[in-house]
Amino acid sequence: MASDRVDVPAVTSPDRELVKEIARDIGEQAVSHLRIMYPLAYETLGKSGQRSLRNVVFNEIMEALKTVDAESIRDRLQERRAYRRKQHRVTDHLRDVGFSADGK
């Protein structure tokens, strides 16, 4: 009689250093996309802005790796969406009342 057993490969965690390289590459790709598709925004961004964009992408990917089950992933996505909405409201309000980062 044939066995109903199915051998499933063990789940292994990816090498953290390799994942860091992938996250770094995705961040670089985001900056490259901005440079190609939105050259005026890219020029305005400057070197520190480019670094900031690259790093925020990297950091988000690395933080996302801490969530491993479907429920925690859904929770994190919902929290991130809510956080962005809140940040946009605050930023829009500050702009409406005339606040700018350069103090002018």
PLY file of the C-alpha trace (Angstrom):
ply
format ascii 1.0
element vertex 104
property float x
property float y
property float z
element edge 103
property int vertex1
property int vertex2
end_header
0.00 0.00 0.00
1.36 3.43 -0.94
2.09 5.85 1.84
0.05 9.07 2.09
2.98 10.80 3.69
4.30 13.87 1.91
7.79 15.07 2.72
7.75 18.82 3.13
11.07 20.61 3.19
11.94 22.30 6.47
11.38 26.03 6.57
14.63 27.82 7.07
15.24 31.45 7.83
17.17 33.31 5.16
20.66 34.47 5.99
20.23 37.87 7.69
23.23 39.42 5.91
21.86 38.31 2.56
18.45 39.81 3.41
20.20 43.06 4.36
21.82 43.13 0.93
18.44 42.55 -0.72
16.84 45.33 1.37
19.72 47.67 0.54
19.36 46.87 -3.16
15.61 47.57 -3.09
16.32 50.92 -1.41
18.85 51.75 -4.11
16.29 50.76 -6.76
13.73 53.15 -5.23
16.26 56.00 -5.48
17.13 54.97 -9.05
13.45 54.90 -10.01
13.01 58.40 -8.62
16.06 59.58 -10.57
14.79 58.14 -13.85
11.07 58.84 -13.58
11.07 62.08 -11.59
14.35 63.89 -12.30
13.23 67.23 -10.85
12.22 65.61 -7.57
15.48 63.67 -7.54
17.53 66.84 -8.04
15.58 68.64 -5.33
16.06 65.73 -2.95
19.83 66.07 -2.78
22.26 63.49 -1.39
20.85 63.40 2.14
17.32 62.93 0.80
18.46 60.11 -1.44
20.15 58.44 1.52
17.03 58.96 3.63
14.79 57.35 0.99
17.16 54.41 0.59
17.39 53.92 4.35
13.66 54.15 5.03
13.04 51.40 2.46
15.81 49.30 4.01
14.50 49.83 7.55
10.92 48.98 6.61
12.00 45.72 4.98
14.12 44.74 7.96
11.30 45.55 10.41
8.81 43.62 8.28
10.95 40.50 8.69
10.09 40.48 12.39
6.51 39.55 11.50
6.32 35.91 10.47
2.74 34.76 10.77
-0.21 35.91 8.67
-2.03 37.58 11.55
0.94 39.66 12.68
1.65 40.64 9.06
-1.95 41.82 8.61
-1.75 43.73 11.91
1.52 45.37 10.90
0.14 46.40 7.51
-2.92 47.92 9.14
-0.77 49.77 11.70
1.53 51.09 8.94
-1.43 52.38 6.90
-2.89 54.12 9.98
0.52 55.60 10.83
0.94 57.02 7.31
-2.56 58.55 7.36
-1.81 60.19 10.71
1.56 61.50 9.52
-0.03 62.91 6.36
-2.72 64.70 8.40
-0.12 66.23 10.71
2.12 67.29 7.82
-0.80 68.75 5.86
-1.95 70.68 8.93
1.51 72.10 9.53
1.71 73.22 5.92
-1.78 74.76 6.13
-0.76 76.88 9.11
2.42 78.01 7.35
5.05 75.90 9.10
8.05 74.81 7.03
11.06 72.73 7.95
13.47 75.54 7.00
11.79 77.96 9.43
10.53 80.35 6.74
0 1
1 2
2 3
3 4
4 5
5 6
6 7
7 8
8 9
9 10
10 11
11 12
12 13
13 14
14 15
15 16
16 17
17 18
18 19
19 20
20 21
21 22
22 23
23 24
24 25
25 26
26 27
27 28
28 29
29 30
30 31
31 32
32 33
33 34
34 35
35 36
36 37
37 38
38 39
39 40
40 41
41 42
42 43
43 44
44 45
45 46
46 47
47 48
48 49
49 50
50 51
51 52
52 53
53 54
54 55
55 56
56 57
57 58
58 59
59 60
60 61
61 62
62 63
63 64
64 65
65 66
66 67
67 68
68 69
69 70
70 71
71 72
72 73
73 74
74 75
75 76
76 77
77 78
78 79
79 80
80 81
81 82
82 83
83 84
84 85
85 86
86 87
87 88
88 89
89 90
90 91
91 92
92 93
93 94
94 95
95 96
96 97
97 98
98 99
99 100
100 101
101 102
102 103
